[in-house]
């Protein structure tokens, strides 16, 4: 047998280093909603994006259990060949929550973004932020439209590319994220909205990290900036703020109709399992009825940002629940990640090329499940094991 698989250098370097390898670790238990046991260590779970703490909510878990008992474990095929009432209830709930005419469910948030490729035709030019998620990068590559990237949140660069599109007789489509989970910043939605209005362009926003968290009612970046009407299509995931699994695309009836019939990533994947649909439906309703969950996230986020800033770490202007800290070159950074785990704080580690440059980034997230003591312990561990990076670090 020929060994034709090529090793990826940066991965091959660390995959055999069990002491500092940060991926595919087994979460052995969840002793409390805000904690996990990983590699035998009881740790605060600062790697989770379960922002509202709904993955362990008793009502959400009960809904999932009842749906599995009633409908079975899965739907065994494409939504084109049949769905259950729970799917339609969830789509209607999301449409009502987001103030959108229509919603289409997908098996994951990644697939929601992939399905967008069906909307990118030869008469379009997709102009995407440099820091968009891998799922959006792949979606653009799969589409038939010409595509360009603009510097992260660089409005002047985006406008130059929009002029290029119109000069070629193409309709520009701006593609961005609402909240960037690794940079910790927000997209400049008001400026993008003004540009799209001026150039007759489309605007698509992935709300994975702001949906459920940002805005007075948790509807995301559009509500935060009072610019929901400027966004043509919103995509999102149900595995972060809504404690389940699945994704969605929300937009006009025409857009959703086209995606239902031409969005390959959705058409040729199975429907959401009944338990997942029921869990997500209950989670959305719970979040809408309990704004104190969103308030708890913000309290923890602000406490985290204050504490890290006092340690000398540079904080983004938006005090969001996810904070990414440079940790130095990969091996040194992984040792710091491991030191945090041994100190009782489980975080996420991101290697290049997942992040720009040549430094590893440690991402810390706080959720409604974290107590003030949890946040203080995270800050204390960072102070001991992850000092601010300088040019000489």
N, C-alpha and C positions, 0 to 999 in steps of 0.2 A: 504493500500500500504506500502510495506516495504521500509524503508530508508536505502538502502544498499550502498550509496555513502559515501566514507570516505573522510573527510576533510584533505587537505594537510596543516599541521600546519603553515608553514611560510606564506602561502597564506591567510588562514583563519584569521590570526592575523591582516592583513592589509586591506582585501577586504572591510570591512565595514567602514574603516577610509577614508571617501571621501576627507577629507582635504589633505591627503598625498598619496592616492591611485593613482599610476602613469599610469595605463593601460586602454586601450579602451576609452580614452578621445575623445570627439568629436571636430574635427577641424571645427570651425564654419565658418571660412572665411580665404582667403589668400589675404590680402590687397595689398601685393607686393610679387614678386617671392621669396624673402628671409624671409618673415614673415607670421605668422599665428595668428588667434585669437582662443585661447583655454581657456575654462572655464571663458570666459569674459575678458581674458587678452590678449592684443596685445603683441606678443612676437617674437623675432628673432627665426626662425625655425632652431635650432641646433640639432634637433632629426632626420632630414631627411637625407637619403643617396642618394638623387637626385644630385649626385656629379657634373654633368655638367649643372645642371639647366634646363634640357630639358623637364621636365614634364609640364612646363608652357610656353615653346617656342611656338610662334604663328604658325610656320610652322608645328610642330609636332601635335598641336591641330587641325589645319586645315585638315591635312592628316587623322586623326582619324575620324573627322566629315564626310569627303567625303566618306570614306570607309563604315561607318555605313549607310550612305544614299544609297550607291550602293549595298552593300551586305547584309544589315540587321544587327541585333545586335549580332548574334552568329551563330556558325556552327552546332549546335544541335547534335553533335556526334563525335565519335572517328576519328582521322586522317586516320585510316585504311579504313574508309568507304567513304573517300573523303575529299579533301582540296580545297582551292582556290589558284589562282595564287599568291596572296600576300604572302602566306606561303612559296612557293617555292622561290620567290624573296628574302624574308628575309633570308632563309637558304643559298641561294647562296651569298648574300651580306656578311653574317657572315663568310662563308667559305673563301671568298676572303679576307676579312679584317684580319682574323686570320691565313691566309696561311695554311688552313687545307683542306684535300681532301673532307670532307663531314661534314654536320651539321644536327642534328635532333632537331626540336623545341619541347618544352613541355609547358604545361600550366603555370608552375611556376618553379623557380630555385630549389625549394625543390623537385619537381617531377623529374627534370633533374638528381639530385643526387640519388633519390630513384631508378630510372631506371637502374643505374649502377649495381644493385644487380644481374641482369641477366648475367653479365660478370664474376661474382665471382663463380668459380666452385670448385669442390672437389680437383682438382689438383693445387689449388692456396693457398697461405697464404697472406691475406691482412694485411699489417703493417701500422697502421694509427697513425698520430700525436695525442697526448693526447688532443689537443685543437680544433679538427675538429668540424664543425657545426653539429647540431642535425640531419640534413637530411642525412649527411654522416654516422653518427653513426647508424641510422636506416637502411640505405642501406646495410651496412656491416652485420648487424644482419639478414637481409632478405636473403642475399646471402648464397650459400652453402659452401663457403670457410672457412677454419679455419682463425681466425683473432686475432691479438695482437695489443697493443697500445704501442708506444714509447714515452718517455718523450718529452715534447714540444721542438721541434727543436734540440733534442739530437741526433746527428749523430752517436755517439758511440753506443748508445742504439739501434738505428735503425739497425746498422750493426750487432749487436749481434743477433737480431731477424731474420735478413736476413740469417745469418749462420744457425740458427735453421731451417728455412724454407728449405734451400737447403739440410741440413742433412736429412730432412724428405722426400726428393725427390719432394718438391713442388716449384712452381714458385712464388717468392715473388712479391707482388704488393704494392708499396708505395702509400699511400693516404694522401694528405695534402691540405692545403689552400695556396693560393699565398700570400695574405695579411690577417692577423688576425685582425678583426675589434675591438676586445675587448682588445687584448694585444698591438695592434698598431705596431706589428712587421711583418717582412716578413719571409717566409720560406727560409732556406738555400739552394736554388735551385742548385747552382753549385755543392755543396757537395752531395746532393741527386742524382743529375745526374751522378756524378762519381760512386756512389755506385750502382745505377741501371745498369750502363754499366758493372761494374765489376762482378755483380752477375746475369746478364741476366734477370733483373727484369723489371716489368712494373712500370710506373709512371703516376699517375692521380692527377691533380691539379684543385681545385675549385677556379675559378678566380672571385668570386662574387664581391669582394671589390677592385680588381686591374684592372679588365677588363674595358677599357675605360679611365682609369686614369694613370696607370703606363706604362712606356716605351715611347720611342720617338714618337710613333704613337698611343699609348694607347692600345697596344695589350696585356698588362699585364706583369706578372712577367717573363715569358719566354723571352720577348723582352728586359725587363729591364736588365736581366743578360746575354743576348745574348745566350740563351740556349733553344730556342723554340723547336729545333729538339729533345731535350732529353725528352720532355713531350709527352706521348702517347695519352692522352685524357685530354681535358680541358672542364670543365663545367662552367656555368655562369648563371646569371640572367639578365633580361632586365628591372627590376624594380628599379635599382640603377642608374648607369651612363646613362642609356638609357630611362629613363622617361616613361616607359610603364609597361607592365606586361608580364610574360613569362619567360621561361628558355631555355637552349640549352645544347647539348652535341656536342663537336667537336672532330673529330678524323679520323681514317682511314675509308675507304669505308666498310671494313669488320666489324669493330666495330659498325658503325652506322647501317649497314644492320641487324646485330644481334639484336641491341636494338630496331629497328623498329618492329621486329617480336617477341621478347621475353621480352622486357622491359615493364612490367605490368603497371607501373606508367604512361607511355605514351600511351600504347595501349588502356587502358580502361578509359582514360580521354578524354574530348572533345578537339577539336582543339582550338587554340587561337581565340578569337573573332576578326572579321575583323578590327575593330577600333584599337585594341591593336597591331595587326600585322602591320598595316599601320603606327601607331605611332612609333613603334620600328624601322621599316625600315627607316623612315624619320629621326629618331634620330641618327641611326648609320651613315647614309649618312651625316647628319649635323655635327656630331662629327668629321668625317674624313675630312670634308671640312673646319672646323673651329678649328684649333689647339689652338687658343686663349682661348677657353673655358677651355681646360686642363691647360693652363698656369695660368688662373684665379684661378683655384682650388689650384694650388701649391702656388701661391702668398698668398692666404688666409691661407693655411695650415702652411706655414712657419711663417706667422705673428702670428698665434695662438700659435704655438710651442714656439716661442721666448717669447711671453707674459706670457704664463703659466710657462715657465722655470724661468723667472724673479720673479714670485711669489713663487718659491721654489718647484714647482711640478716636479716630475721626468718624463722626456720625453723619448720615445723610440728613437732608433738611426735613424729610418726612419720617416721623417716628413710628415706622411700621413694625409689625411683629417679627419680621425676619431681618437679621443683621448679619452681614458677611464681613469677616475680619481677615485681612491678609496675614498669612502665617509663615511666610518665607519660602525658600526653595522647597521642592516636594519632600525630600527625606526629612529635613528639619521640621517642616510643617506637619508631617504625619506623626512625628514623635510628639509634637505639641498636642495634636488631636488625641493621641493615646494617653498623654498625661492628663488631659481633661477627663477622659473616660475613667481612668483610674481614680481621679479625684471625685467621681460621682456625677459627671455631667456628660451626657451622650449627645454629640453634635454631628452635623454633616460635614464631610470633607469633599472638596471639589478640586480636581487636578486639571491643569491645562490639557487639552484645548477646551474643556468645558467652561473655563474662565480665561479671559484674555491675559496675555503676558506669560510669565514663567513662574509665578508664585502660586502655591496652594492657598485656597481660601477655606476657612472654617465658617460654616453658617450656623447661627444660633437662632432658634425660633422660640417664641413664647406663645402660650395659648390660654384660653379661659380656664384650663385645668390647673394652671400653675398658681401657687400661692405667693404672697410677697416673700416668704422665706425661701421658696424655690428660686425666685429671681435673684435674691441677695446671694444665695449660694453659687449661682451661675457666675455672678459678677466677681465674687471672691475667688473662684477657681480660675477665671480668666486673668485676674490680677496676678495670680501665682504662676500660671503656666503659659500665658499667651500675651506677652508684652506688645505694645504698639510697634509696628514695623517702621523702620527708618531707612534712608537710602543705604545705610551701611549694614542693615540687618541681613 
